[in-house]
Amino acid sequence: MNWNQPDIWIVAGYLVLMFGMSLWHRRFASGNLENFFLGGRKIPGWLNGISYTAALVSPDAATGYGGLAVVTGAFVSWWYLSRFGLALFIGGVLFAVFWRRLNLFTSLEFYGLRFPARAASAMRIWIAVRTSLIAMPAWTGITLLAAFKIMGPAFGLTKLETMYLVVPISFLFVFFSGYKGVVISNLIQMCIFFIGTVTLAGLTLAHFGGPVAMTAAISHVFGSTHPEMLQMTPPAKHDVFPLAAAMAWMFGQSIGYGGDAAPMGGAMEGQRILSTRTPSEALTMYVVTAISMFLLLLLVTLPSISAAVLWPELRNAGADRELVYGRLMKEMLPHGAMGLLVAAMMAATMSTVGDNLNFGSQVLVSDIYRRWFVRSASEKHYMMMGKVGMAIIISLAMAVVFNVSIITDVAIFMLQLSAAELPANWAQWWWWRFNGPARMAASFGGAAIFCLVVLGPKALLFLGVTWAQNLVLPWWWSTLLVMALTTILWVTVALLTKPDPEKLLNDFYQRVHPLGFWKPFRVKHGATPLTNIVKPIFRGLGVAAIGFAATSLLIQGLTEAWFGHYLRGMAELIVCVVLFIVFKKTSKAYLDYLAVRTSKNVEADVAGNKTKLSVVE
């Protein structure tokens, strides 16, 4: 065990700091439900962005992505760039303003505004259960499992000992501090995580003698057998992550993103959006999230690529490569630095666990307990039930910890399941004809199609039906197939069933003034122009693509520099800066356009109402 007295004092000091911060924010958090769950809606966009990064980047990033880096190499960045990159910018540019404008308490309240009562109730209870009792326990569980996969190799801790070290302080912190305390502590925790990962990355480079020597070592070991280890983009053929997987991952996670602020792959988004001060700061949240998250993921994956030279056996089939980051810590870190990185990993764990518990309990109380069981109680009562909800979620997460071994398997399963209904999330904003039956067909029918396409063949194989092996598709193709079949289903249902009540749709249009195909209501309220309905959508997608390209070049340029390709890296970083300047200007112009468009639509609504009144008189 690689503990020394400085390490112990660093970790102990960190735990005392976090507990003190939780008590410091206790009074504000206990004021009311908005304070406890939304920070009083006064959180700056940049701070919410760092906080969302903290929720997404935890030890499971170091273990899951680090393990993937061992078998992919330099192009591992495309695993997270394709999954999150374009999706986050689409959510920020095209939807964040509209979500913040609704001013909801939880994003699930949206369904009561958009769909008839029966469909809205079914959707709200389904997504509330899915979020608070399935998604949050699953993501919390793999975060805690990842903490063990780091602490175990580094210090010889058992799974139970790791849970004793991490879980109590994480639970007590969010129990006392509420959302504001979580967000502020996330900033501190991410700073610690950044320093710790930079330290390990620097020591790894020093171990090999610098970037050029490290690249030569990788080339010497893998150059003849696996030259893709130093390739910047996914190859056409690869057992784990070919180019087709990257493209399927990007389209599968980007199409439909932003239309639901509580997706299974990033369920805390709604809380981040609704707690920002203004709609424009909701976009800032997404941009800061993308940049800070990818930089931190880069820091944990690049050293893991080099680790393949030290432990090539981790590339073997069946090896638990998710132990690689813990091994690196034990191998590279001196006393004192070990304590720093342990504190960093604990900080990342606490960030994610705290966010998951706070958001999951908010949904559990507001969308299940308060709506279906106890409708009229004091805020103190609901706050206490929220804390009970946290205990339920952490208990379910512990069940995941002790029944799952491979983190990426859980992540892929959760994201495939959520991808089934993603295109419908755009339709509910952009197409007035998308009705309650179509919404339920997308959610429940999509889950059924997922079970048929993805789980069905595996179930048959388990029962001994050998020919079912022909039905098992790579996860990237099965994801797209499930999305396509689900889309055909809900489009058919929408066209074969009656539209939702006109008054409901009219009220939604007046409140939100959504983009897309709402011609009957635009005409009714005299909004202009009525042509080029999809032009604003494509304009927003173009702005999002610029932001994604700039961020991708940032990550690619830094990766090139890590491997000693300084000229290429510098060129990519220069283009990255230019694209970020373009993105800043085009995104501001687009937000201004949305604001002007909304004000014109409101003026048209007012004029239309005055005309109706004069006719009545």
Disulfide bonds with the S-S distance in Angstrom:
none
